[in-house]
């Protein structure tokens, strides 16, 4: 059972595949790096649904924060390096110092700030390894929604009808209930 952030960290530490992914990402020596989003959320939901096999991920998101190099080509080169280490992982690398422009949002001040502004609270989760290879978790909105199988928007997506539509379209397109039937989607009611 996952009741606390420490329970989640222990679960990750016991998952050889997740630890291999984290170690591969660490080899890049990126500033403020995290493996995040579905990588963490799907693990929680798989465990809570009692799945014996991992749900395949469309991508494994590695984020970092480097305002000194905003070139998308740098991200693609980092992906190539990760594919050379772990070719069977669907890597996606993004520098959060530039993603606010792509997503038409205010600038972020760190990777954790970017993660806090992901679309759903249950997805706003990231893992990294410290210098001693200890697993660290960032959960700007806590882990409660993820462990309670609730999908709700982060505060940013509740501030306007346009942002609410982005959230609603995303949760509709993801079709998470087809994979994890106990997940409850909260919809935004704009007045």
N, C-alpha and C positions, 0 to 999 in steps of 0.2 A: 504494500500500500504506500502511496505517496501522500504524506501529510505535511511535509516541510521541505524547505529548500535543501536541507541536508539529506533528506530521503532521496530527492531527485539527483543530487550530486553522487550519492552512493550508487544509485541505479546506473548512472552514466559510467562511473568507474568500473562497474562490473560488466560493461558492454564492450567487448574487444573491438568491434567494428567502430563504434563511436570514438573510442580512445585512439584508434588508428587514424581516423579522420582528424581529430584534434592535433595529434602529433604531426601529421602531414602539414596541416595549416601552420603550425608553429615553426616549421622549417623555413618559412618565408620571411620570418623576422619582421613582420609588419607592425606598424604602430597602431595601438589600440584595436587589436584584431579580435574577432568573435566569430564562431560558427553559430548560426542563429536560425530563427524562424521555424520552419517545418522540421528541421533537423531535431529540434528539442521538443516541439509540440507533438509531433507524430510519435515520438518515443513514449511520451506520457500517455497519449490516447491509445496506443497499441497495448501498453501494459494494463491500462484500466479496462480495456475490452478483452483482456485475457488472450490476445493473439500470440501464438507460438512463433510465428514468422513476422519479421519486420515488414511494414507496409513500404513498398518502393517509393522513393522520393523522386519528384520530377527534377529537383536540383538540390544541391547542398550549398547553402549560402554562406560564404565567407565575406565578412565586412571588415573594413579597417578605416582609419581616419588619417589622411595625409594631405593637408592643404598645400603642400609643396609640389605635388605632382597630380594634376587634375586630368591627365590624359587618359582617355579610355583604353588606349593601346597598352598602357601599363597594366591595366586589369587583365586584359587578354593574355599578356605575357605571363602573369602570375597564374592564370588558369592553366596555361601550357605546362608550367612547372609542376603544378599539382597533378595534372594528368600523367606526367612522367613518373610521379611517385606512386599514385593510386589511379590507374587508368580506368577502373570500373566505377568510379565515383562521379556522378554528374555535377561537376564543380561549377559554381557561379561566384565570381569575385567582384565586389563592388567597393569603391572608395566612397564612403559616406560624406566626405568633404565636398563631393560634387553632385551627389544624388538629389539634393534639394532642388537643383535646377531642373533635372529630369522630371521630378515629381511635382514641380511648381509649388514648393513649400518654402517657408523661411529657412535660412541656413542653419545647419546643425553645428553644435560645438564639440561633439564627440560621437563616437560610435554608439554609446549608450543613449545619447540624446536621439540619435536616428532610430534606434531600436524602440525607444519609447513612443515614437511616432509611426511605427508600423500600423497597419490597418486595424488589427484586432489585438486585444489584450492577451489572448491565449497564444498569439504568435510572437508577441513582443518579449522574446526570451533569447538569451545568447549564452554560449559557453566558451571559455578560453582556458589556457593552461598558464599558470604563473611560472616564474623562473625555476621553481622546484618541481614542475610538472604536476602541481595540484590543480584539480578542476575548480574553476571559478564560474559562478553563475551571475548574470545580470538579468534582473526581472523588474523593470521599472514600474510595472503595475502589479507586481506580485505574481505568484503562481496559482492563486486560488481559482481563477477562471479556467485555466488549463486543466487543473486536477478535478474541477467540478464539471468538466466537459461543457463549459459555457463559452460561446463565441459572442463577444460584444465589441463594439468599436472602441478604439482608444479615444481620448477626449478630442484630439485634433479632428477626427472624422464626424464629430457631432456638432461642429460649429457652424455649418452651413449646409443648405440643401445640396449643393454641388458635391461637397465632400461626403455627405450621407449617401448620395447616389454611387460614388466610387465604392464605398463600403458595401452597399447592397448588391451592386453588380459583382463584386469580388466574391462575396459569400455565396451568391447564386451560382457563379461559374465554377467555384471550387467543388461543389457537390459533396462536401465532407460527410454528410449523413449516409451516403451510399457505402462508404468505407467504414465509418464509425457511427453506427445507428443511434447510440446513446447521446451523441452531441446535440446540444440545444443551441439553436441560432437565435439571438436576439436581434430584432429588426428595429430600425430607427423610425420613430414616428415624428415627422416634422410638422409643426403646426403653422 
